[in-house]
């Protein structure tokens, strides 16, 4: 049950995150989506409030730089006040259609990407593996690009000259950071759900899990080192740390590549989560815990559990497009 909730709800949440990066990509090409069609209603309204609050914060003190702690604190203060002027301007900016007098919102990009991933999974495991391998190559290439280019702008003094300046919050700060990073490691267990597709699962699964953990850990450390070398940790932009670090050095093209890498990364995460979910349901059905005729039904041509794949994909698409995350 825990895996079912993790994969299904995780996929819908990731689809919403994918949508945010897709909207950023559209912004690069100066394409604007209506807020009510780019987010669910609650997120769309909150986004509209955030846009207006940022304008108010900038107008109150033009010297504040967007993304810095004082700027974000001012934005949070304005949003928490919920002034009538803020709410009125936010609803005007949202400009959502109404059904029976109620404003609606629908995250169209999140809905469509979930359906696309579902279609890929339904076509076959080999096709899914090829697609995922292509996406993984793209996102790893982007990470290596960030590391390689960022090293040229690293200021080693940012890492400190002794233990206190290197770790100003000591081991407690390191532990708190590790607790946050822990959530990034959720999902590696999804490799185990594909045991039935592996030729030699006793050998392949441990290698796949351990090797992916090692590679990702090394890349995490290198990216964090490059980021804090480029920007002192106190000045790191909270909202878009890596992209902003490159933008501040005039590397606009690099920030666009980073956005593409984020899209690729979230796409592969969605594919793995939905794949894991369908295989868990398939195994449960074969064990008699779910209706076998539906959840264990295998497509005669594609040889995939297509019925439960479509069901899971539709649920993830609907939840990701109409609920806040």
C-alpha positions in Angstrom: 0.0 0.0 0.0 2.9 2.4 0.8 4.4 1.8 -2.6 1.1 2.3 -4.3 0.6 5.7 -2.6 4.2 6.7 -3.2 4.2 5.9 -6.9 0.7 7.1 -7.8 0.7 10.3 -5.8 4.4 10.9 -6.6 3.7 10.7 -10.3 0.9 13.2 -10.2 3.1 15.6 -8.1 6.0 15.2 -10.5 3.7 15.9 -13.5 2.8 19.3 -11.8 6.5 20.0 -11.3 7.1 19.1 -15.0 4.4 21.6 -16.0 6.2 24.4 -14.1 9.4 23.8 -16.0 7.5 23.5 -19.3 6.0 26.9 -18.6 9.5 28.3 -18.0 10.6 26.8 -21.3 7.6 28.5 -23.0 8.7 31.8 -21.4 12.0 31.5 -23.1 10.2 31.6 -26.5 7.9 34.4 -25.2 4.9 32.1 -25.2 2.4 32.8 -22.4 -0.2 30.3 -21.2 -3.3 31.6 -19.3 -2.7 30.9 -15.6 -6.0 29.0 -15.3 -4.8 26.6 -18.0 -1.3 26.3 -16.7 -2.2 25.4 -13.0 -5.0 24.0 -11.0 -7.3 26.7 -9.6 -5.6 27.0 -6.1 -2.1 27.0 -7.5 -3.1 29.4 -10.2 -4.6 31.9 -7.8 -1.6 31.6 -5.5 0.7 32.1 -8.5 -1.2 35.2 -9.4 -1.0 36.5 -5.9 2.8 35.9 -5.9 3.2 37.8 -9.2 1.3 40.8 -7.8 3.1 40.6 -4.4 6.5 40.6 -6.3 5.4 43.7 -8.1 4.4 45.4 -4.9 7.6 44.4 -3.2 9.7 45.7 -6.0 7.8 49.0 -6.0 8.2 49.4 -2.3 12.0 49.1 -2.5 13.6 49.0 -6.0 17.0 48.3 -4.5 16.0 44.7 -3.5 17.2 42.0 -5.8 14.7 39.3 -6.8 15.4 35.9 -5.3 17.3 37.3 -2.3 16.2 36.6 1.3 15.0 40.2 2.0 13.1 40.2 -1.2 11.4 36.9 -0.5 10.7 37.9 3.0 8.9 41.1 1.8 6.9 39.0 -0.8 5.9 36.6 2.0 4.8 39.5 4.2 2.6 41.0 1.4 1.1 37.6 0.6 0.3 36.8 4.2 -1.4 40.2 4.7 -4.0 39.2 2.0 -5.0 42.8 1.3 -8.2 43.4 -0.7 -6.0 45.1 -3.4 -3.8 42.1 -3.7 -6.7 39.7 -4.0 -8.6 41.8 -6.5 -5.5 42.2 -8.8 -4.7 38.4 -8.4 -8.2 37.4 -9.6 -8.0 39.9 -12.4 -4.6 38.4 -13.5 -5.9 34.8 -13.2 -8.9 35.6 -15.4 -10.3 32.1 -14.9 -13.6 31.0 -16.5 -16.5 30.1 -14.3 -18.8 27.1 -14.1 -21.9 27.6 -12.0 -20.3 30.8 -10.7 -17.1 29.0 -9.5 -13.7 29.7 -10.9 -12.0 26.7 -12.5 -8.4 25.8 -13.3 -6.9 22.9 -15.2 -3.2 22.1 -15.5 -3.1 21.1 -19.1 0.7 20.4 -19.5 0.6 18.1 -16.4 -2.4 16.3 -17.8 -0.9 15.8 -21.3 2.6 14.7 -20.1 1.0 12.0 -17.9 -1.0 10.7 -20.9 2.1 10.7 -23.1 4.1 8.7 -20.5 1.1 6.3 -20.1 1.0 5.7 -23.9 4.7 4.9 -23.9 4.4 2.5 -21.1 1.4 0.8 -22.7 3.3 0.3 -26.0 5.9 -2.0 -24.4 8.8 -2.3 -21.9 11.5 -2.2 -24.6 10.1 1.0 -26.0 9.8 2.4 -22.5 13.4 1.4 -21.7 14.7 3.1 -24.9 12.8 6.3 -24.2 14.0 6.4 -20.6 17.6 5.7 -21.6 17.4 8.6 -24.1 16.0 10.9 -21.4 18.7 9.8 -18.9 21.5 10.5 -21.4 20.1 14.0 -21.9 19.8 14.8 -18.2 23.2 13.4 -17.2 24.7 15.3 -20.1 23.1 18.5 -18.8 24.4 17.8 -15.2 27.9 17.2 -16.6 27.6 20.4 -18.6 26.7 22.3 -15.5 29.6 20.8 -13.6 32.1 21.4 -16.4 31.1 25.0 -17.2 30.6 25.9 -13.6 34.1 24.8 -12.6 35.4 27.7 -14.6 33.6 30.2 -12.3 34.3 28.6 -9.0 35.8 30.8 -6.3 37.5 28.4 -3.9 37.4 30.9 -1.1 33.6 30.4 -1.0 34.2 27.0 0.6 36.0 28.6 3.6 39.5 28.3 5.0 38.7 26.3 8.1 36.1 24.0 9.5 33.9 26.8 11.0 33.8 28.7 7.7 33.3 25.5 5.7 30.4 24.3 7.9 29.2 27.4 9.8 26.3 25.4 11.4 28.4 22.4 12.3 27.3 18.8 12.2 23.7 19.8 13.0 23.5 21.9 9.8 25.0 19.0 7.8 22.4 16.6 9.3 19.6 19.0 8.5 20.8 19.3 4.9 21.1 15.5 4.6 17.5 15.2 5.9 16.3 17.4 3.0 18.4 15.5 0.4 16.9 12.2 1.7 13.7 12.9 -0.2 15.7 13.1 -3.5 16.6 9.4 -3.0 13.1 8.1 -2.7 12.4 6.2 -5.9 15.5 4.1 -6.3 13.5 1.1 -5.0 11.4 1.4 -8.2 14.1 -0.6 -9.9 13.1 -3.7 -7.9 9.5 -3.5 -9.4 10.9 -4.4 -12.8 12.3 -7.7 -11.7 10.0 -9.7 -14.0 11.4 -7.9 -17.0 15.0 -8.5 -16.1 16.9 -11.4 -17.7 18.9 -12.1 -14.5 17.2 -10.2 -11.6 19.5 -11.7 -8.9 22.5 -10.1 -10.6 21.0 -7.1 -12.5 18.8 -5.5 -9.7 21.5 -5.1 -7.0 23.9 -3.7 -9.7 21.3 -1.3 -11.0 20.3 0.0 -7.5 23.8 0.4 -6.1 25.3 1.8 -9.3 22.5 4.4 -9.7 22.9 5.4 -6.0 26.6 5.9 -6.3 26.4 7.8 -9.6 23.7 10.1 -8.3 25.5 10.7 -5.0 28.7 11.7 -6.8 26.7 14.0 -9.1 24.8 15.6 -6.2 28.1 16.4 -4.4 29.7 17.8 -7.5 26.8 20.1 -8.4 26.5 21.3 -4.8 30.2 22.0 -4.8 30.1 23.9 -8.1 27.0 25.9 -7.0 28.5 27.0 -3.6 31.8 27.7 -5.4 30.1 30.0 -7.9 27.9 31.7 -5.3 28.5 32.1 -1.5 25.9 29.9 0.2 24.3 33.0 1.9 23.6 34.5 -1.5 22.2 31.4 -3.3 19.0 32.1 -5.1 16.4 29.9 -3.4 13.9 29.8 -6.3 16.3 28.8 -9.1 19.8 28.4 -7.7 21.7 26.9 -10.6 20.0 28.8 -13.4 20.4 32.1 -11.5 24.1 31.4 -10.8 24.7 31.1 -14.6 22.4 34.0 -15.5 24.4 36.3 -13.1 27.4 35.6 -15.3 25.7 36.4 -18.5 25.3 32.7 -19.5 21.7 32.9 -20.7 22.0 29.9 -23.0 23.3 27.8 -20.1 20.3 28.6 -18.0 18.0 27.4 -20.9 19.9 24.2 -21.2 19.4 23.7 -17.4 15.6 24.1 -17.9 15.7 21.4 -20.6 17.7 19.2 -18.3 15.1 19.6 -15.5 12.3 18.7 -17.9 14.2 15.6 -19.0 14.8 14.6 -15.4 11.2 14.9 -14.3 10.1 13.0 -17.4 12.2 10.0 -16.5 11.0 10.2 -12.9 7.4 10.1 -14.0 8.0 7.1 -16.3 9.8 5.1 -13.5 7.0 5.9 -11.0 4.2 5.0 -13.3 6.0 1.9 -14.4 6.6 0.8 -10.8 3.0 1.4 -9.9 1.7 -0.7 -12.8 4.1 -3.6 -12.0 3.1 -3.5 -8.3 -0.6 -3.8 -9.2 0.2 -6.5 -11.7 2.0 -8.6 -9.0 -0.8 -8.0 -6.5 -3.4 -9.2 -9.0 -1.4 -12.4 -9.8 -1.3 -13.0 -6.0 -5.1 -12.7 -5.8 -5.1 -9.4 -4.0 -6.8 -7.6 -6.9 -9.1 -8.6 -9.7 -6.8 -10.6 -12.1 -8.9 -10.1 -15.2 -8.3 -6.3 -15.1 -5.1 -5.6 -13.3 -3.1 -8.6 -14.7 -4.6 -8.4 -18.2 -1.7 -8.5 -20.7 -2.1 -6.9 -24.1 -1.8 -9.6 -26.9 0.5 -7.4 -29.0 2.5 -5.2 -26.7 2.7 -7.7 -23.8 2.1 -5.1 -21.1 -0.5 -4.9 -18.4 -2.3 -2.3 -20.5 -5.6 -2.0 -18.5 -4.0 -1.1 -15.2 -1.4 1.1 -17.0 -4.2 3.2 -18.6 -6.1 3.4 -15.3 -3.0 4.5 -13.3 -2.0 7.0 -16.0 -5.5 8.5 -16.1 -5.7 8.8 -12.4 -2.2 10.5 -12.2 -3.2 12.8 -15.1 -6.4 13.9 -13.4 -5.0 14.3 -9.9 -2.0 16.2 -11.3 -4.1 18.6 -13.3 -6.8 19.6 -10.8 -5.3 19.3 -7.3 -2.7 21.6 -5.7 0.8 20.3 -5.1 
